[in-house]
């Protein structure tokens, strides 16, 4: 009785939303198969890298044993191409029997035993993007129930082969269906990405009530060009996107490709810092069985993760765009702290950038302790009015965590 009374009391206080599932209060962290492993289903020729239960068992081991889980990387997410090409006689989705012989329930049990959570993929259309059975409107409830019975903790619902009308009906319907299962399932939607990502076609108020996170824009590829195109779109449209994010509902600029082939060391550090300032989900898509120490160090930076997971959940903004091709990003954090990212789009040489916190509109007469997120170096007693300089490498970043230590007495 008491629980119900409390729930009712809360319901009166909280705005009425379709999806108050209490999940993803900070951006989800974990691993997702797609960018690195795609739709490789040839397990005879390539058993080590094909989409099979073995891949997910092995990645679960790595997440649990190599220091990822303790830092918050807890979701291990299956993407497209996991299912058989047909539903069974009862209309149920079934995993491919050759590639997932133990079944998804057994995989979920294994993942849960490691202290991790399992994510799965569906598509609100006749077919998934990879040509596997889709979840048309008549299957939404059944598929939600199937995923819940299997012990799934997160669903990414794509939008290939579906109409605008089907999306407008289906995405909210799946939110209700997932909630109705009684199992907590984080809900990731691709809805806005299929509608161009911007108003008037996309209503971010409704989206935040329906989904825990959503893909706004195209798929990330393993290249710096791809990272830059995502950044450009997100920060060009920050006035629309930034207010939409918060605890329980996040913009998702797509996976971290750090540890793969397309990014240099500096570019890898940049992706991590910029995704963190965006309050983005940190879903790695790389081979954790073979990751380099330098990529691992970037992805396991504790202060970085603490900033990404800040409980206020405010998405950051680009606040400066210089002619010198230096850009500055600011994310407000809890306890009056903040994160600053100084980013260089230059391609010539390290650049000495000079500014002050006053120029970046920090409160006057404040004093800050600054920690460099990557080097760990601390600058004490930086006043708002003090000029300072940072050296930013080409396509690299300098990232600062700032804590106010005092207000100057006038």
N, C-alpha and C positions, 0 to 999 in steps of 0.2 A: 504493500500500500504506500509506504513512504517513498519508494523509488518513483512510483507513478505520480505522487503528489509533487515531488521535486521536478519531474519531467514536465508536468503540466504548468507549474510555476515558471519554469524556464521558457516553455512554449509561449507563454503570455508576454515574456520580456523580449525574446528573440524575434527578429523579423521572420515571417513565415517563408521558409525556403524548401524546395523540393529535396535538396541533398544536404541535410545537416547530419552527416554520418559521423561527424567528430574526427574524421581521418585527415591525414596529410596536413597537420597543423604547422609543420615546417615542410619545405620542399622534399619530396621523396628522394631517397638515395639508394643506389644499387647498380645493377648490371642488366643490360638489355642486348639481346643477340643481334639485332638487325644490321647495324652499320657494318660490323666486322664480318658476320657470318651469312647474312642475307638469306637467300632461299636455296642454299646448297643442300640438296637432298640426295646426292649421290654417295651413299654410305659404303658402296662397294669400292669405288675408286678413292674416296677420301674420308675414311671412317673417323679420322681425328677432328675434322672440321665441319662435318655435315650436321644438319639440324636433327639431332637425335637425343634420346635421354642421356646417353653417355656424356654429351657436351654439357648438359645442365648439371648432371651429377658432379662432373669434374670442376665446373665453375663454382658450384656450391662449396666444394671442398676448399677451393682457393679463397673464396670470400670468407669462409669460416676460419681458415688456418693461417692466412697471410696478413692478418692485421686489418682487414677491410671492415668486417662486421663490428668490431669494437669501436670503430670510428663512425659508425652509422650507416654504412653501406649494407642494407639488409634485404632489398628486393632482388630476386633473380628472375628475370622476365623473359619468357618465351615470346617470340614474335611470330610472323606469318609462317605458313608451310609446315605446321606441326601436325595437322589433322590428316585423316584419310580423305580421299577424293570424294567420297560419298558419306552422307549420314547413314546410320543403321536403320533397321526396319521400324524402330520406334521413333524415327526422326531425330535421334540424338547425334550430336557431334561425337566422333570417336578419334582418338589419336591414331596416327599411322601405325599399324600393327608391327611392321618390320623395324621402324625407327624408334618407336616408344613401346616395346613389348611389355614393360611392367605397368603401363598406364599412367595417367596424370596423377591419380590419387596417391600412388606409391611414390612418385616423384615429389609431390607436395609433402608427404610424410617424411621423406628423407630430408628435404629442405627445412622443414619445421624442426626436426630433431637437431639440426645444426644451428638453431636459433635464428633462422632466416625466414623470409616470406617469398611465396611464389606468385609471379605474374603470368598472365596468359593474354592471347591476342584474338580478337574477333573483328568482323567487318560488317557494317550495317548495309549490306547490299546482297545481290544475287551471288556474288563471289567475293573472296578476299582479293587483295591486289595481286597476290601470287596465283590466283585461280583455284583456291580451295573453297569449300562450302561457306557461304556467307550467312549472316544472321538477318534474314528478312524480317519484316515487322511481325509476321505470324510466329516467328521462332524466338522472339526476344525473351519472353518469360521462361520458356523451356531452357534456353541456353544459360540464362542467369542462374537458374536452378541447378543445372549441370555443373557450372563452374563452382557454385557454392558447395555442392556435394563432393566435388573433388578436393576441396580445401584450398581453393585459389584465393589469394589476398589482394590481387590487383588485376584490373582488366583494361587493356588498351583497345579501344573500339575505333577502327579505321572507317573510311568512307568511300572506298572504291566501289564502282558499279551501283551507286545509289543516287536517287534524285534529291533535289533540294527539299521537296515535300517529305520524302521518306526520312531525311535527316532531321527536319524540324519536328517530326513526330517521334522518330526512333530514339534519338539521343536522350530526350527527357524520359521516354518510356523505359529505356534501359536503366536509368538512374532509379526510377521507382521499382523496377523489377529486382535490381541488386539489393536495394533497401529491404524489399519484401522477403528476401531469403533469410534475413536475420544474421547473415554472416558479414562482418566488416570487410568490404572490398573497395579498395581505392579505385576511382573511376577516371581513366584518362581518355579524353575525347579528341578526335581529329576533326570535329565539326567545323571550327572556324577556318582551318586550313583549306577546306574544300569550298569555302565561300569567300575567299580572298582576304580573310583575316581582319577586315575593317568594317565599321559602320558605313551605311545603314544596314548592310546585309548581315553583319554580325552584331548581336546585342550582348555586350559583355555583362550587363546586369543579370540577364537571364542565364548566361553561360556559367557565371559564378554560383548560381543557385542549382545548377544541374551537374556540373563536373568538378572534380578535385584538381585536375590539371588538363590543359588542352594544348594541342599543337596548332599554332597560328599560321604557320608558314611551311615552305617545302622541306623535304628531307635533307638532312646534313649528309655531305659526301666527305670522303677522306682527303680534303684539300683545304688550304688556307683561303683560297677564293670562296669556297663554300662558307667557311666561318665568317668571312668579311661580309658576304651577301646577307647572311642572317643578322649580323650586327647592324648593318646599315638599315635593314628593314625595321628591326626592333627599336632602334633609337631614333630613326626618322619619325616613327609613329608612337613615340613614348608618351605623348600627351593622352592618347587613347588607351594604350596598353598598361601603363604604369598604375593607374588607379584600379584596374581590374584585379590586380594580384593581392593576395593576403592569405592569412592562415586558412587552409582548407580549399583554396582555389588559386592556382598558379598558371602563369604563362609558361609554356614549355618550348624553348628555342631548339630543342632536340638534343641528341646524345653528345656526350664527351667523346671525342675521337683521339684523345691523348693516349699514346702507347701504340698507335698504328703507324702509318707510313707517310702520311701527307704533311704533317706539321713538324717544323723544326723545334728545337728546345725552347726558343723564345716564344714561338707561336703557341706552343703547348701551355706555357705559363700564362700567356695572354688569354687563351680560351678559358682556362680555369678561373682566372681573376674576373673576367667579364661575365661569365655565367654566374659566378658568386654574387657579383654586384647586381645582376638581374634577378636575384632570388630564384634562380632556375633550379628545376630538379637536377640532381647530379646522377645521371644514368650513364655509366661507362659502357662503351661498346668496343671492347678490345680483348685480346687473348690474355687472360690473367695467368695462364700457364707459362707464358713466355715474355711477360712484361719486363721492360728494362728498369734498372734501379732508378734512373732519372725520371722516367714517367711515373713510377710508383711514388717517388718522393713528392712530386707535384700533386698527385691525386690524394695522397695521405697527409697533406699539410694540415695540422690540427687547427691552427688559428684560422686558416681559410675555411675549413668546414664549420667552425664555430660561427664565423661571419655568415656563411651561407644559411646556416640553421638558426639564425637569430629569431627569437620568439615574436618580435614585433611583426616580422614578415613583410616589411615594406620593400617594394622593388626600387632599385636605384635608377638614377637618370644620368644622361650626359649633360654636364653643366658648362663645358667649355669646348670649343672647336677652334683651334688656332690656325692661322695661315701657315704656320710652320709644320702643320700636319700632326700636331700633338693634340690629343683629346683627353679631357678629364671627366671622370664619372664619380658620382657620389651616392652612397647608400646610407641612409640614417639607420642607426641601430638602437637597441634598448639601452637604458641607463645613459642617455645623451651621448653615446659613442657614435662613431661613424667610420665608414670605410671609404677611402679615396683610391681610385685607380688612375694612374697617369699612363696613357697608351700612345705609342708612336706608330704612325702609319708610314714613317719614313723608310726608305730602302737604301740609304747611303751609309750612315755611320751613327754611333751613339750620339744622342742629342742632350745637351745641357739645358734643362728647362727650369726657369726661375719664376717663382710666383710667391704669393703669401696666402695664408688662410683668409685674410681680409678680402683679397681679390676673389676668393671662392665663396664669399658671403657667409663665413662663419661668424658667430656672435662676437661683437667687439669686446675687448678687455678680458678675453678668456685665455687660459693657459692649458696646453695639452701635453700629454705624454703620447708619443708616437711610436708604434712598433712597425718595422718593415716586415710585411707578412712572409716574404720569401727568405730574406737574410736573417731575420730575427733581431736585427740591430734596433736599439731603442734610442730615441731622442727625447730627452727630458726638458720640460720647461719651454716648449715652443709657444710663443705668444702669437695671437691672431695677427698682429701687425708685422711680425718678423718676416723678412724675405728669406726664402730657402731655395735650394736648387736640388734637382734630382737628375741623374743620368739615365736616360731611357734608351735601350738598345733598339735597333730597327725591328719593327713588328713585335716589339716586346712591351713589357709593362713594368712599372714600379707600383706596388700596392701598399697602402698604409692603413693601419688600424689606429684610430685616434680616440683617446679617452680624455675628457676634461678633468684636470686635477684641481683647478681653482678658478675663481673669478677674481680678477685684479680689483683691489680696492681703488676706487676713484681717487 
